[in-house]
Amino acid sequence: MNGGVEQCVGYKEWDAVCDALLGGRQHLLLRKGGIHEGREGFSFREERFVLFPTRFHAQAAQVRVTGGPIAETGEWKVGEEVPVTAWCEALWARTLTDWKQVMALESFHIWTEDLVRERFDCGELQQIHCALVRVFRLPKPVSLPYEKKYGGCRTWVNLPIAVPSEVDPVINDTDFGEIRKAVEETVS
């Protein structure tokens, strides 16, 4: 992968989901959009981005996890160090309007059915945006001091960090190819 940029775009996602993506237990991003997404609403406008982990007190109850409970932590405070550990590539993105299709993707993410349904039903249209992502582990985590501008209900944030040109995929090519095929068969 090519990188080495001095600034990159961050995708804000729950800390527990970032862990699942890095652990190879999640392969999709599902998003309805935040209130600060603008008039056009949410879109996967970036093909490559780092994961910017977010925290809030209730996320543990809204994900399905194995391997022990998720620590209940409050939101980041200004000045706290946020660990940026992953670089993602969105291989494709589409809007899903069929609830059965959305439910068929359950094994590719850790969110609870109730949460996904709430996001799907939110707003005037019953739909959710879905992206298949390939996740790459940064060779060394980057610590970024949290700033107020990173808060709020928005998905994308500009981050003053460089992404190394050499990053390793979390899942090898063969296994990821099988995952991609299974996901694409589900949404086709």
N, C-alpha and C positions, 0 to 999 in steps of 0.2 A: 504494500500500500504506500502511496505517496503521502507525505505529510510535511512536517518541518515548518508549518506556518506559525506566525507569531500571534495570531488571533484565530480562534475557532468558535464555532457555534455549539452551544450546549443545549441538550434536550432535558428538560426538567422531568424527573421521574422519581417515584417513591423509592426510598432507600432499599426497602425489601425487594422491590422489583429489580433494581440495579443488581442486587446480590444474586437474584435468580438468573438474570441475564448472564452475569459473569460466571455463574456456576453451571451454565448449560441447561438449566431447568425451564427457561423461557426463551421463546424465539420470535414472539410477536409483540408489537406495541399496539395497544388499542386506545383511542383517544376520541373524546367528544369535542373538547376544546374549552379553553378558559374564557372568563369574561373579558379579558384584555386581548383577545385574539383579533379584534378589529371587525369591521363590517362584513368582511368576506368569511369570517369564521376560521376555524382551524384547517390547516392542511399540512401534510408532510412536505414542507417547502425545501427541506435540506436532505440531500442524499447521504451525506457524511457528517457525523457530529459526535461529540463526546457526551457521555451520560453525566448529568449533573444531579446528584442525589438530593432528594428533598425529604424532610421529616415532618410528621405531625402525629399527634397523640393517638389517633384511631386507626392507623393503617394496619395494625396487627390483626384486627377483627375482619378486615376486608380482603385478606389474601389466604390462600391455601398453602401451607408450608409443611415441610418435613424436616426433621433434624432439630427440633426444639423450638421454643417460643421466640418470638421477635421482641427485642427490647423496646419498651415504650419510651420514646424520647421525644422531647419537645422540638419545636421548630428551631432552625439555626438562628443563632443570635449574631448580630453584627460583630465581626472580628473573629468568630470561630473558624477553624480550619475545615474546609470542605474537601474530602478526598475525591479526586477525579481519577478513576482507575480504568475506564473503558472507552473505547472508540467504536462507533457503530457505522455500518453501511446499510441503508435501507435498499433492499434489492427490488422491492416494488411496494406500492401503496394503493389501496383502493377503499372505496366506501361500501360498506356492507349494509344492506337493507333487509335481509332475510334473517330473522331471529334464529331459525333452525341452523342456518349456516354458521352464525356466530357461535351458537352452543356447540357445534361440531368441532370447534377450534379449542375447546376447553383444555385439552391435554398439552397445548402449546403455550400456556400462560398460567400464572398463579392466582389471578383475581378470582374472587367468589362469584358465583352465578348472580347473586343479588346485586353486587356492585356493577357487573357488566350490564345487567338488565336496566339498572338505574341510569347508567350512561347512555345506553341504547335508546331508552324512552325519553330522555331529557330533550326538551325543546320541541319545536313544531314537527320535526321529522324523526321518525323512528329509524335511526341509523347509527353507525359507529365507523370511525376511520381505523383501518387496519394496515400495518406495515410489517412485512417480514424483514427481520434484521439479522445481519451477521455481526457478531460481537468479537472485538479484538481487545486483548488485555494490554494495557500500557506496560512497558518494561519496568517502569518505576512510577508509582502513584504521584500525582501532582497535587499539592496542597494549595488551596486557593482561599484566601480570607473572604468570609461571607460579607456581602455588602447588601444594603437595603434594596438596591436596584435589582437584585436577583429574586426578590420576593414577589408576591402577588400571583394572580391566576393567569399566568401566561406560560406557554410551553417553551419558547425559544429564548435563550439569553446569549449575548456575546461575551466570550470569556477571553481574558488576556493570557492565554497559555499557548505554548507550541506543542504540536503533536508530533512525536517522533516518526520518522519514515519507516521504521521497522517495528511492527506490532504483530503479535502472534494471535491467531484465531483461537477462541475458546473451544471450539469444536472443529475437529479435523475435516478436511474437504469431503471425504467419503461419507461420514456420518451426517454432515450438514446437507449434503446432496440428497440423502434419504429424507431428512426432515423437510427440506424444501419441496420435494416431490409430494410428500404426504399433505403438507399445507395446501399446495396448489391444487391437488386433487379435491380437497375439501371445499375450496372456494370457487372451483370452476363450474 
